[in-house]
Amino acid sequence: TSPAYGFTFDPSAVKNEISSCDVVTNEYATALGNGTLDPEVELPVYIEKMKNAGVQKIIDEVQRQLDEWVANNQ
């Protein structure tokens, strides 16, 4: 069983970043996934836009909440 079993992320602290990342994902995901865009060219652009939209802040918040949850549920 995963140590994260039962964990639920509360996105309220990063809701703006999630919205910004959703916009970037909506712009790129389908076109990259179906081959419309050249991944050699556009994937680095997508990654940079995700960074600028706050993806690292989201990741950090999920990790913080998970670490706290695991510490309280062992």
All heavy atoms as a GROMACS GRO file, in nm:
protein
  573
    1THR      N    1   0.084  -0.118   0.000
    1THR     CA    2   0.000   0.000   0.000
    1THR      C    3   0.089   0.125   0.000
    1THR      O    4   0.186   0.132   0.074
    1THR     CB    5  -0.091   0.002   0.122
    1THR    OG1    6  -0.168  -0.117   0.125
    1THR    CG2    7  -0.184   0.121   0.120
    2SER      N    8   0.052   0.220  -0.079
    2SER     CA    9   0.126   0.346  -0.086
    2SER      C   10   0.115   0.422   0.046
    2SER      O   11   0.007   0.427   0.105
    2SER     CB   12   0.071   0.430  -0.200
    2SER     OG   13   0.123   0.562  -0.194
    3PRO      N   14   0.224   0.486   0.088
    3PRO     CA   15   0.214   0.569   0.208
    3PRO      C   16   0.122   0.690   0.188
    3PRO      O   17   0.081   0.754   0.284
    3PRO     CB   18   0.357   0.613   0.236
    3PRO     CG   19   0.437   0.576   0.118
    3PRO     CD   20   0.359   0.479   0.037
    4ALA      N   21   0.089   0.720   0.064
    4ALA     CA   22   0.000   0.833   0.034
    4ALA      C   23  -0.147   0.791   0.026
    4ALA      O   24  -0.233   0.874   0.001
    4ALA     CB   25   0.041   0.897  -0.099
    5TYR      N   26  -0.174   0.664   0.051
    5TYR     CA   27  -0.312   0.615   0.044
    5TYR      C   28  -0.398   0.691   0.143
    5TYR      O   29  -0.370   0.694   0.263
    5TYR     CB   30  -0.317   0.464   0.073
    5TYR     CG   31  -0.455   0.406   0.062
    5TYR    CD1   32  -0.514   0.386  -0.061
    5TYR    CD2   33  -0.527   0.373   0.176
    5TYR    CE1   34  -0.641   0.334  -0.073
    5TYR    CE2   35  -0.655   0.321   0.167
    5TYR     CZ   36  -0.711   0.301   0.041
    5TYR     OH   37  -0.839   0.249   0.031
    6GLY      N   38  -0.501   0.756   0.094
    6GLY     CA   39  -0.590   0.835   0.178
    6GLY      C   40  -0.562   0.984   0.177
    6GLY      O   41  -0.641   1.062   0.228
    7PHE      N   42  -0.450   1.023   0.119
    7PHE     CA   43  -0.414   1.166   0.111
    7PHE      C   44  -0.501   1.236   0.009
    7PHE      O   45  -0.527   1.185  -0.099
    7PHE     CB   46  -0.266   1.180   0.072
    7PHE     CG   47  -0.226   1.321   0.036
    7PHE    CD1   48  -0.214   1.417   0.134
    7PHE    CD2   49  -0.201   1.356  -0.096
    7PHE    CE1   50  -0.176   1.548   0.101
    7PHE    CE2   51  -0.163   1.484  -0.130
    7PHE     CZ   52  -0.151   1.580  -0.031
    8THR      N   53  -0.547   1.356   0.043
    8THR     CA   54  -0.623   1.440  -0.049
    8THR      C   55  -0.559   1.577  -0.052
    8THR      O   56  -0.543   1.642   0.053
    8THR     CB   57  -0.769   1.452  -0.003
    8THR    OG1   58  -0.827   1.323   0.005
    8THR    CG2   59  -0.849   1.537  -0.100
    9PHE      N   60  -0.522   1.621  -0.171
    9PHE     CA   61  -0.459   1.751  -0.189
    9PHE      C   62  -0.562   1.862  -0.180
    9PHE      O   63  -0.669   1.855  -0.242
    9PHE     CB   64  -0.388   1.755  -0.325
    9PHE     CG   65  -0.333   1.889  -0.363
    9PHE    CD1   66  -0.238   1.951  -0.285
    9PHE    CD2   67  -0.376   1.952  -0.479
    9PHE    CE1   68  -0.187   2.075  -0.321
    9PHE    CE2   69  -0.325   2.075  -0.516
    9PHE     CZ   70  -0.230   2.136  -0.437
   10ASP      N   71  -0.531   1.967  -0.107
   10ASP     CA   72  -0.614   2.087  -0.098
   10ASP      C   73  -0.551   2.193  -0.189
   10ASP      O   74  -0.448   2.251  -0.154
   10ASP     CB   75  -0.622   2.137   0.045
   10ASP     CG   76  -0.695   2.270   0.058
   10ASP    OD1   77  -0.754   2.318  -0.041
   10ASP    OD2   78  -0.692   2.327   0.169
   11PRO      N   79  -0.610   2.220  -0.304
   11PRO     CA   80  -0.549   2.311  -0.401
   11PRO      C   81  -0.570   2.460  -0.372
   11PRO      O   82  -0.522   2.544  -0.448
   11PRO     CB   83  -0.619   2.272  -0.532
   11PRO     CG   84  -0.753   2.227  -0.489
   11PRO     CD   85  -0.731   2.157  -0.357
   12SER      N   86  -0.636   2.495  -0.263
   12SER     CA   87  -0.673   2.635  -0.240
   12SER      C   88  -0.553   2.730  -0.235
   12SER      O   89  -0.564   2.845  -0.279
   12SER     CB   90  -0.758   2.648  -0.114
   12SER     OG   91  -0.688   2.601  -0.002
   13ALA      N   92  -0.438   2.686  -0.187
   13ALA     CA   93  -0.321   2.773  -0.175
   13ALA      C   94  -0.256   2.803  -0.310
   13ALA      O   95  -0.178   2.898  -0.320
   13ALA     CB   96  -0.219   2.711  -0.080
   14VAL      N   97  -0.286   2.723  -0.411
   14VAL     CA   98  -0.222   2.740  -0.542
   14VAL      C   99  -0.325   2.744  -0.655
   14VAL      O  100  -0.295   2.710  -0.768
   14VAL     CB  101  -0.118   2.629  -0.567
   14VAL    CG1  102   0.006   2.649  -0.481
   14VAL    CG2  103  -0.177   2.491  -0.547
   15LYS      N  104  -0.445   2.792  -0.624
   15LYS     CA  105  -0.551   2.789  -0.725
   15LYS      C  106  -0.519   2.877  -0.846
   15LYS      O  107  -0.552   2.840  -0.958
   15LYS     CB  108  -0.686   2.826  -0.665
   15LYS     CG  109  -0.697   2.965  -0.611
   15LYS     CD  110  -0.833   2.989  -0.548
   15LYS     CE  111  -0.839   3.129  -0.488
   15LYS     NZ  112  -0.967   3.155  -0.428
   16ASN      N  113  -0.452   2.989  -0.825
   16ASN     CA  114  -0.415   3.074  -0.939
   16ASN      C  115  -0.311   3.005  -1.028
   16ASN      O  116  -0.320   3.013  -1.152
   16ASN     CB  117  -0.362   3.209  -0.892
   16ASN     CG  118  -0.468   3.293  -0.826
   16ASN    OD1  119  -0.587   3.280  -0.856
   16ASN    ND2  120  -0.427   3.380  -0.735
   17GLU      N  121  -0.215   2.940  -0.966
   17GLU     CA  122  -0.113   2.868  -1.043
   17GLU      C  123  -0.174   2.752  -1.120
   17GLU      O  124  -0.136   2.725  -1.234
   17GLU     CB  125  -0.001   2.820  -0.951
   17GLU     CG  126   0.087   2.930  -0.895
   17GLU     CD  127   0.027   3.007  -0.777
   17GLU    OE1  128  -0.082   2.970  -0.727
   17GLU    OE2  129   0.090   3.106  -0.734
   18ILE      N  130  -0.268   2.684  -1.057
   18ILE     CA  131  -0.335   2.573  -1.126
   18ILE      C  132  -0.410   2.624  -1.248
   18ILE      O  133  -0.402   2.566  -1.356
   18ILE     CB  134  -0.428   2.496  -1.030
   18ILE    CG1  135  -0.344   2.420  -0.926
   18ILE    CG2  136  -0.518   2.400  -1.106
   18ILE    CD1  137  -0.423   2.357  -0.814
   19SER      N  138  -0.479   2.735  -1.233
   19SER     CA  139  -0.551   2.794  -1.346
   19SER      C  140  -0.455   2.833  -1.457
   19SER      O  141  -0.482   2.809  -1.575
   19SER     CB  142  -0.630   2.917  -1.302
   19SER     OG  143  -0.734   2.880  -1.215
   20SER      N  144  -0.344   2.893  -1.422
   20SER     CA  145  -0.244   2.934  -1.522
   20SER      C  146  -0.186   2.813  -1.594
   20SER      O  147  -0.168   2.814  -1.716
   20SER     CB  148  -0.132   3.014  -1.456
   20SER     OG  149  -0.182   3.135  -1.404
   21CYS      N  150  -0.157   2.708  -1.519
   21CYS     CA  151  -0.103   2.586  -1.580
   21CYS      C  152  -0.206   2.518  -1.668
   21CYS      O  153  -0.172   2.463  -1.773
   21CYS     CB  154  -0.051   2.491  -1.473
   21CYS     SG  155   0.102   2.545  -1.395
   22ASP      N  156  -0.333   2.524  -1.630
   22ASP     CA  157  -0.440   2.469  -1.714
   22ASP      C  158  -0.446   2.539  -1.849
   22ASP      O  159  -0.464   2.475  -1.952
   22ASP     CB  160  -0.575   2.480  -1.644
   22ASP     CG  161  -0.595   2.378  -1.534
   22ASP    OD1  162  -0.516   2.282  -1.526
   22ASP    OD2  163  -0.691   2.395  -1.456
   23VAL      N  164  -0.429   2.670  -1.848
   23VAL     CA  165  -0.430   2.746  -1.974
   23VAL      C  166  -0.316   2.700  -2.064
   23VAL      O  167  -0.335   2.676  -2.183
   23VAL     CB  168  -0.422   2.898  -1.946
   23VAL    CG1  169  -0.396   2.976  -2.074
   23VAL    CG2  170  -0.548   2.947  -1.877
   24VAL      N  171  -0.197   2.686  -2.006
   24VAL     CA  172  -0.080   2.643  -2.084
   24VAL      C  173  -0.102   2.501  -2.135
   24VAL      O  174  -0.077   2.471  -2.252
   24VAL     CB  175   0.049   2.653  -2.000
   24VAL    CG1  176   0.167   2.595  -2.076
   24VAL    CG2  177   0.076   2.797  -1.961
   25THR      N  178  -0.151   2.413  -2.051
   25THR     CA  179  -0.176   2.275  -2.091
   25THR      C  180  -0.278   2.268  -2.202
   25THR      O  181  -0.260   2.195  -2.300
   25THR     CB  182  -0.221   2.191  -1.970
   25THR    OG1  183  -0.116   2.190  -1.874
   25THR    CG2  184  -0.253   2.049  -2.010
   26ASN      N  185  -0.385   2.346  -2.191
   26ASN     CA  186  -0.486   2.347  -2.296
   26ASN      C  187  -0.430   2.396  -2.428
   26ASN      O  188  -0.473   2.353  -2.535
   26ASN     CB  189  -0.606   2.433  -2.255
   26ASN     CG  190  -0.688   2.369  -2.145
   26ASN    OD1  191  -0.684   2.248  -2.125
   26ASN    ND2  192  -0.761   2.450  -2.071
   27GLU      N  193  -0.333   2.485  -2.422
   27GLU     CA  194  -0.271   2.538  -2.543
   27GLU      C  195  -0.181   2.436  -2.611
   27GLU      O  196  -0.175   2.431  -2.734
   27GLU     CB  197  -0.189   2.663  -2.507
   27GLU     CG  198  -0.120   2.729  -2.623
   27GLU     CD  199  -0.037   2.850  -2.582
   27GLU    OE1  200  -0.041   2.891  -2.463
   27GLU    OE2  201   0.033   2.903  -2.668
   28TYR      N  202  -0.113   2.351  -2.533
   28TYR     CA  203  -0.009   2.265  -2.589
   28TYR      C  204  -0.038   2.116  -2.588
   28TYR      O  205   0.011   2.044  -2.675
   28TYR     CB  206   0.124   2.289  -2.515
   28TYR     CG  207   0.193   2.414  -2.558
   28TYR    CD1  208   0.166   2.535  -2.496
   28TYR    CD2  209   0.284   2.412  -2.663
   28TYR    CE1  210   0.228   2.651  -2.536
   28TYR    CE2  211   0.347   2.528  -2.704
   28TYR     CZ  212   0.319   2.648  -2.640
   28TYR     OH  213   0.380   2.762  -2.682
   29ALA      N  214  -0.108   2.064  -2.491
   29ALA     CA  215  -0.115   1.920  -2.469
   29ALA      C  216  -0.167   1.842  -2.589
   29ALA      O  217  -0.104   1.744  -2.632
   29ALA     CB  218  -0.198   1.888  -2.346
   30THR      N  219  -0.278   1.882  -2.645
   30THR     CA  220  -0.335   1.808  -2.757
   30THR      C  221  -0.243   1.814  -2.878
   30THR      O  222  -0.215   1.711  -2.941
   30THR     CB  223  -0.474   1.863  -2.793
   30THR    OG1  224  -0.559   1.848  -2.679
   30THR    CG2  225  -0.535   1.787  -2.910
   31ALA      N  226  -0.195   1.932  -2.910
   31ALA     CA  227  -0.110   1.948  -3.028
   31ALA      C  228   0.023   1.873  -3.013
   31ALA      O  229   0.074   1.815  -3.109
   31ALA     CB  230  -0.085   2.095  -3.056
   32LEU      N  231   0.079   1.871  -2.894
   32LEU     CA  232   0.201   1.793  -2.872
   32LEU      C  233   0.170   1.644  -2.874
   32LEU      O  234   0.246   1.564  -2.929
   32LEU     CB  235   0.267   1.831  -2.739
   32LEU     CG  236   0.346   1.960  -2.737
   32LEU    CD1  237   0.381   1.998  -2.593
   32LEU    CD2  238   0.472   1.949  -2.820
   33GLY      N  239   0.058   1.607  -2.816
   33GLY     CA  240   0.020   1.466  -2.806
   33GLY      C  241  -0.014   1.403  -2.940
   33GLY      O  242   0.014   1.284  -2.962
   34ASN      N  243  -0.073   1.480  -3.031
   34ASN     CA  244  -0.111   1.420  -3.158
   34ASN      C  245  -0.011   1.447  -3.270
   34ASN      O  246  -0.033   1.410  -3.384
   34ASN     CB  247  -0.252   1.463  -3.200
   34ASN     CG  248  -0.262   1.610  -3.235
   34ASN    OD1  249  -0.165   1.677  -3.264
   34ASN    ND2  250  -0.385   1.662  -3.231
   35GLY      N  251   0.099   1.514  -3.237
   35GLY     CA  252   0.205   1.535  -3.336
   35GLY      C  253   0.188   1.657  -3.423
   35GLY      O  254   0.264   1.677  -3.517
   36THR      N  255   0.089   1.740  -3.395
   36THR     CA  256   0.070   1.863  -3.472
   36THR      C  257   0.188   1.958  -3.454
   36THR      O  258   0.230   2.025  -3.548
   36THR     CB  259  -0.060   1.934  -3.431
   36THR    OG1  260  -0.168   1.842  -3.448
   36THR    CG2  261  -0.086   2.057  -3.513
   37LEU      N  262   0.241   1.964  -3.332
   37LEU     CA  263   0.357   2.048  -3.303
   37LEU      C  264   0.482   1.961  -3.295
   37LEU      O  265   0.477   1.848  -3.247
   37LEU     CB  266   0.339   2.121  -3.170
   37LEU     CG  267   0.227   2.224  -3.161
   37LEU    CD1  268   0.219   2.280  -3.020
   37LEU    CD2  269   0.248   2.336  -3.262
   38ASP      N  270   0.592   2.014  -3.340
   38ASP     CA  271   0.720   1.945  -3.333
   38ASP      C  272   0.770   1.948  -3.188
   38ASP      O  273   0.801   2.055  -3.135
   38ASP     CB  274   0.820   2.014  -3.424
   38ASP     CG  275   0.958   1.949  -3.424
   38ASP    OD1  276   0.979   1.850  -3.351
   38ASP    OD2  277   1.045   1.999  -3.497
   39PRO      N  278   0.780   1.833  -3.123
   39PRO     CA  279   0.821   1.832  -2.982
   39PRO      C  280   0.964   1.883  -2.962
   39PRO      O  281   0.995   1.937  -2.856
   39PRO     CB  282   0.806   1.686  -2.940
   39PRO     CG  283   0.800   1.608  -3.065
   39PRO     CD  284   0.749   1.699  -3.170
   40GLU      N  285   1.048   1.867  -3.061
   40GLU     CA  286   1.186   1.917  -3.049
   40GLU      C  287   1.186   2.068  -3.029
   40GLU      O  288   1.269   2.122  -2.957
   40GLU     CB  289   1.265   1.882  -3.176
   40GLU     CG  290   1.285   1.735  -3.200
   40GLU     CD  291   1.405   1.680  -3.127
   40GLU    OE1  292   1.500   1.755  -3.102
   40GLU    OE2  293   1.402   1.560  -3.094
   41VAL      N  294   1.091   2.135  -3.092
   41VAL     CA  295   1.083   2.280  -3.086
   41VAL      C  296   0.990   2.326  -2.975
   41VAL      O  297   1.024   2.414  -2.895
   41VAL     CB  298   1.034   2.337  -3.222
   41VAL    CG1  299   1.012   2.487  -3.214
   41VAL    CG2  300   1.129   2.300  -3.334
   42GLU      N  301   0.871   2.267  -2.968
   42GLU     CA  302   0.766   2.320  -2.881
   42GLU      C  303   0.767   2.267  -2.738
   42GLU      O  304   0.718   2.334  -2.648
   42GLU     CB  305   0.629   2.294  -2.944
   42GLU     CG  306   0.608   2.366  -3.076
   42GLU     CD  307   0.616   2.517  -3.067
   42GLU    OE1  308   0.584   2.573  -2.959
   42GLU    OE2  309   0.653   2.580  -3.166
   43LEU      N  310   0.822   2.148  -2.715
   43LEU     CA  311   0.824   2.095  -2.578
   43LEU      C  312   0.905   2.184  -2.484
   43LEU      O  313   0.858   2.214  -2.374
   43LEU     CB  314   0.875   1.951  -2.576
   43LEU     CG  315   0.860   1.876  -2.446
   43LEU    CD1  316   0.715   1.875  -2.398
   43LEU    CD2  317   0.912   1.734  -2.459
   44PRO      N  318   1.023   2.232  -2.525
   44PRO     CA  319   1.094   2.325  -2.435
   44PRO      C  320   1.014   2.454  -2.409
   44PRO      O  321   1.018   2.508  -2.298
   44PRO     CB  322   1.224   2.355  -2.510
   44PRO     CG  323   1.243   2.238  -2.601
   44PRO     CD  324   1.106   2.194  -2.640
   45VAL      N  325   0.940   2.501  -2.507
   45VAL     CA  326   0.857   2.620  -2.490
   45VAL      C  327   0.746   2.590  -2.389
   45VAL      O  328   0.718   2.670  -2.298
   45VAL     CB  329   0.798   2.667  -2.625
   45VAL    CG1  330   0.702   2.783  -2.604
   45VAL    CG2  331   0.908   2.705  -2.722
   46TYR      N  332   0.682   2.475  -2.405
   46TYR     CA  333   0.576   2.432  -2.313
   46TYR      C  334   0.629   2.422  -2.170
   46TYR      O  335   0.567   2.473  -2.075
   46TYR     CB  336   0.520   2.297  -2.360
   46TYR     CG  337   0.428   2.229  -2.263
   46TYR    CD1  338   0.303   2.283  -2.233
   46TYR    CD2  339   0.463   2.109  -2.202
   46TYR    CE1  340   0.216   2.219  -2.145
   46TYR    CE2  341   0.378   2.046  -2.114
   46TYR     CZ  342   0.255   2.101  -2.086
   46TYR     OH  343   0.170   2.039  -1.998
   47ILE      N  344   0.743   2.361  -2.153
   47ILE     CA  345   0.802   2.344  -2.020
   47ILE      C  346   0.832   2.481  -1.958
   47ILE      O  347   0.803   2.505  -1.841
   47ILE     CB  348   0.928   2.255  -2.026
   47ILE    CG1  349   0.888   2.112  -2.060
   47ILE    CG2  350   1.006   2.262  -1.896
   47ILE    CD1  351   1.004   2.021  -2.097
   48GLU      N  352   0.887   2.571  -2.036
   48GLU     CA  353   0.918   2.705  -1.985
   48GLU      C  354   0.790   2.779  -1.947
   48GLU      O  355   0.785   2.847  -1.843
   48GLU     CB  356   0.997   2.784  -2.089
   48GLU     CG  357   1.049   2.916  -2.037
   48GLU     CD  358   1.146   2.904  -1.920
   48GLU    OE1  359   1.218   2.802  -1.908
   48GLU    OE2  360   1.149   2.998  -1.839
   49LYS      N  361   0.687   2.767  -2.028
   49LYS     CA  362   0.560   2.832  -1.996
   49LYS      C  363   0.498   2.773  -1.869
   49LYS      O  364   0.439   2.845  -1.789
   49LYS     CB  365   0.462   2.822  -2.113
   49LYS     CG  366   0.496   2.917  -2.226
   49LYS     CD  367   0.388   2.916  -2.332
   49LYS     CE  368   0.415   3.021  -2.438
   49LYS     NZ  369   0.304   3.034  -2.533
   50MET      N  370   0.513   2.643  -1.849
   50MET     CA  371   0.462   2.580  -1.727
   50MET      C  372   0.538   2.631  -1.605
   50MET      O  373   0.479   2.660  -1.501
   50MET     CB  374   0.471   2.427  -1.736
   50MET     CG  375   0.371   2.366  -1.833
   50MET     SD  376   0.199   2.389  -1.782
   50MET     CE  377   0.188   2.266  -1.653
   51LYS      N  378   0.669   2.645  -1.620
   51LYS     CA  379   0.749   2.700  -1.509
   51LYS      C  380   0.703   2.842  -1.476
   51LYS      O  381   0.685   2.877  -1.360
   51LYS     CB  382   0.897   2.700  -1.546
   51LYS     CG  383   0.960   2.562  -1.546
   51LYS     CD  384   1.106   2.571  -1.586
   51LYS     CE  385   1.169   2.434  -1.594
   51LYS     NZ  386   1.309   2.441  -1.641
   52ASN      N  387   0.683   2.923  -1.580
   52ASN     CA  388   0.640   3.061  -1.560
   52ASN      C  389   0.499   3.069  -1.502
   52ASN      O  390   0.466   3.164  -1.431
   52ASN     CB  391   0.645   3.139  -1.692
   52ASN     CG  392   0.787   3.161  -1.740
   52ASN    OD1  393   0.882   3.157  -1.661
   52ASN    ND2  394   0.803   3.182  -1.869
   53ALA      N  395   0.417   2.969  -1.530
   53ALA     CA  396   0.280   2.966  -1.478
   53ALA      C  397   0.274   2.920  -1.332
   53ALA      O  398   0.170   2.932  -1.268
   53ALA     CB  399   0.193   2.874  -1.565
   54GLY      N  400   0.384   2.866  -1.280
   54GLY     CA  401   0.388   2.829  -1.139
   54GLY      C  402   0.381   2.682  -1.109
   54GLY      O  403   0.346   2.643  -0.997
   55VAL      N  404   0.418   2.597  -1.204
   55VAL     CA  405   0.408   2.452  -1.180
   55VAL      C  406   0.494   2.408  -1.061
   55VAL      O  407   0.453   2.322  -0.984
   55VAL     CB  408   0.440   2.371  -1.308
   55VAL    CG1  409   0.588   2.374  -1.342
   55VAL    CG2  410   0.390   2.228  -1.294
   56GLN      N  411   0.610   2.472  -1.042
   56GLN     CA  412   0.695   2.432  -0.929
   56GLN      C  413   0.630   2.466  -0.796
   56GLN      O  414   0.641   2.391  -0.699
   56GLN     CB  415   0.834   2.494  -0.939
   56GLN     CG  416   0.932   2.438  -0.838
   56GLN     CD  417   0.952   2.288  -0.853
   56GLN    OE1  418   0.984   2.239  -0.961
   56GLN    NE2  419   0.933   2.213  -0.746
   57LYS      N  420   0.559   2.577  -0.790
   57LYS     CA  421   0.488   2.614  -0.667
   57LYS      C  422   0.380   2.510  -0.635
   57LYS      O  423   0.360   2.474  -0.519
   57LYS     CB  424   0.427   2.753  -0.680
   57LYS     CG  425   0.364   2.803  -0.553
   57LYS     CD  426   0.317   2.947  -0.565
   57LYS     CE  427   0.252   2.991  -0.434
   57LYS     NZ  428   0.202   3.129  -0.442
   58ILE      N  429   0.313   2.459  -0.738
   58ILE     CA  430   0.212   2.355  -0.720
   58ILE      C  431   0.277   2.228  -0.667
   58ILE      O  432   0.230   2.168  -0.569
   58ILE     CB  433   0.137   2.326  -0.851
   58ILE    CG1  434   0.061   2.450  -0.898
   58ILE    CG2  435   0.042   2.207  -0.834
   58ILE    CD1  436   0.010   2.440  -1.041
   59ILE      N  437   0.385   2.187  -0.731
   59ILE     CA  438   0.457   2.067  -0.688
   59ILE      C  439   0.502   2.080  -0.544
   59ILE      O  440   0.486   1.987  -0.463
   59ILE     CB  441   0.576   2.039  -0.782
   59ILE    CG1  442   0.526   2.002  -0.922
   59ILE    CG2  443   0.667   1.930  -0.726
   59ILE    CD1  444   0.634   2.003  -1.029
   60ASP      N  445   0.559   2.195  -0.510
   60ASP     CA  446   0.607   2.217  -0.374
   60ASP      C  447   0.493   2.212  -0.272
   60ASP      O  448   0.510   2.156  -0.162
   60ASP     CB  449   0.680   2.351  -0.363
   60ASP     CG  450   0.810   2.355  -0.442
   60ASP    OD1  451   0.862   2.247  -0.481
   60ASP    OD2  452   0.860   2.467  -0.466
   61GLU      N  453   0.378   2.267  -0.308
   61GLU     CA  454   0.263   2.265  -0.216
   61GLU      C  455   0.208   2.125  -0.198
   61GLU      O  456   0.175   2.085  -0.086
   61GLU     CB  457   0.153   2.360  -0.265
   61GLU     CG  458   0.032   2.366  -0.175
   61GLU     CD  459   0.058   2.419  -0.035
   61GLU    OE1  460   0.164   2.481  -0.009
   61GLU    OE2  461  -0.029   2.398   0.052
   62VAL      N  462   0.201   2.048  -0.305
   62VAL     CA  463   0.157   1.908  -0.293
   62VAL      C  464   0.253   1.833  -0.203
   62VAL      O  465   0.210   1.760  -0.112
   62VAL     CB  466   0.146   1.840  -0.432
   62VAL    CG1  467   0.121   1.691  -0.415
   62VAL    CG2  468   0.038   1.904  -0.516
   63GLN      N  469   0.383   1.851  -0.223
   63GLN     CA  470   0.482   1.780  -0.142
   63GLN      C  471   0.472   1.822   0.004
   63GLN      O  472   0.480   1.737   0.094
   63GLN     CB  473   0.622   1.806  -0.195
   63GLN     CG  474   0.727   1.719  -0.128
   63GLN     CD  475   0.706   1.572  -0.155
   63GLN    OE1  476   0.705   1.531  -0.269
   63GLN    NE2  477   0.687   1.493  -0.050
   64ARG      N  478   0.454   1.951   0.029
   64ARG     CA  479   0.442   2.000   0.167
   64ARG      C  480   0.323   1.936   0.237
   64ARG      O  481   0.333   1.884   0.348
   64ARG     CB  482   0.428   2.152   0.169
   64ARG     CG  483   0.425   2.211   0.311
   64ARG     CD  484   0.376   2.354   0.311
   64ARG     NE  485   0.235   2.366   0.277
   64ARG     CZ  486   0.133   2.333   0.358
   64ARG    NH1  487   0.155   2.281   0.477
   64ARG    NH2  488   0.007   2.352   0.320
   65GLN      N  489   0.209   1.936   0.168
   65GLN     CA  490   0.088   1.877   0.227
   65GLN      C  491   0.104   1.727   0.247
   65GLN      O  492   0.061   1.673   0.349
   65GLN     CB  493  -0.033   1.906   0.138
   65GLN     CG  494  -0.078   2.049   0.141
   65GLN     CD  495  -0.202   2.072   0.058
   65GLN    OE1  496  -0.286   1.982   0.041
   65GLN    NE2  497  -0.217   2.193   0.007
   66LEU      N  498   0.164   1.660   0.150
   66LEU     CA  499   0.184   1.516   0.163
   66LEU      C  500   0.277   1.484   0.280
   66LEU      O  501   0.250   1.394   0.360
   66LEU     CB  502   0.238   1.456   0.033
   66LEU     CG  503   0.267   1.307   0.036
   66LEU    CD1  504   0.140   1.227   0.066
   66LEU    CD2  505   0.329   1.263  -0.096
   67ASP      N  506   0.388   1.556   0.289
   67ASP     CA  507   0.481   1.533   0.400
   67ASP      C  508   0.412   1.553   0.535
   67ASP      O  509   0.430   1.473   0.629
   67ASP     CB  510   0.601   1.628   0.391
   67ASP     CG  511   0.692   1.597   0.274
   67ASP    OD1  512   0.682   1.487   0.214
   67ASP    OD2  513   0.774   1.686   0.239
   68GLU      N  514   0.332   1.658   0.544
   68GLU     CA  515   0.258   1.684   0.668
   68GLU      C  516   0.159   1.572   0.697
   68GLU      O  517   0.145   1.526   0.809
   68GLU     CB  518   0.185   1.818   0.656
   68GLU     CG  519   0.110   1.860   0.779
   68GLU     CD  520   0.044   1.995   0.759
   68GLU    OE1  521   0.112   2.092   0.723
   68GLU    OE2  522  -0.080   2.002   0.777
   69TRP      N  523   0.088   1.528   0.593
   69TRP     CA  524  -0.012   1.424   0.609
   69TRP      C  525   0.053   1.293   0.654
   69TRP      O  526   0.005   1.226   0.746
   69TRP     CB  527  -0.088   1.404   0.479
   69TRP     CG  528  -0.200   1.306   0.491
   69TRP    CD1  529  -0.327   1.330   0.530
   69TRP    CD2  530  -0.194   1.165   0.466
   69TRP    NE1  531  -0.400   1.215   0.531
   69TRP    CE2  532  -0.320   1.111   0.492
   69TRP    CE3  533  -0.092   1.080   0.424
   69TRP    CZ2  534  -0.349   0.977   0.477
   69TRP    CZ3  535  -0.119   0.945   0.410
   69TRP    CH2  536  -0.248   0.896   0.436
   70VAL      N  537   0.165   1.258   0.590
   70VAL     CA  538   0.234   1.134   0.625
   70VAL      C  539   0.283   1.141   0.770
   70VAL      O  540   0.268   1.046   0.847
   70VAL     CB  541   0.352   1.105   0.528
   70VAL    CG1  542   0.443   0.995   0.582
   70VAL    CG2  543   0.300   1.069   0.391
   71ALA      N  544   0.338   1.255   0.810
   71ALA     CA  545   0.387   1.271   0.948
   71ALA      C  546   0.275   1.255   1.050
   71ALA      O  547   0.297   1.203   1.159
   71ALA     CB  548   0.453   1.408   0.964
   72ASN      N  549   0.156   1.297   1.013
   72ASN     CA  550   0.042   1.289   1.106
   72ASN      C  551  -0.035   1.157   1.097
   72ASN      O  552  -0.124   1.135   1.179
   72ASN     CB  553  -0.055   1.406   1.081
   72ASN     CG  554   0.004   1.538   1.120
   72ASN    OD1  555   0.081   1.548   1.213
   72ASN    ND2  556  -0.030   1.642   1.045
   73ASN      N  557  -0.002   1.073   1.002
   73ASN     CA  558  -0.078   0.950   0.981
   73ASN      C  559   0.007   0.824   0.982
   73ASN      O  560  -0.031   0.724   0.922
   73ASN     CB  561  -0.158   0.960   0.849
   73ASN     CG  562  -0.269   1.059   0.860
   73ASN    OD1  563  -0.374   1.030   0.916
   73ASN    ND2  564  -0.247   1.178   0.807
   74GLN      N  565   0.118   0.827   1.049
   74GLN     CA  566   0.201   0.707   1.058
   74GLN      C  567   0.170   0.629   1.181
   74GLN      O  568   0.126   0.672   1.279
   74GLN     CB  569   0.350   0.743   1.056
   74GLN     CG  570   0.395   0.790   0.922
   74GLN     CD  571   0.545   0.815   0.919
   74GLN    OE1  572   0.611   0.821   1.021
   74GLN    NE2  573   0.598   0.832   0.802
   0.00000   0.00000   0.00000
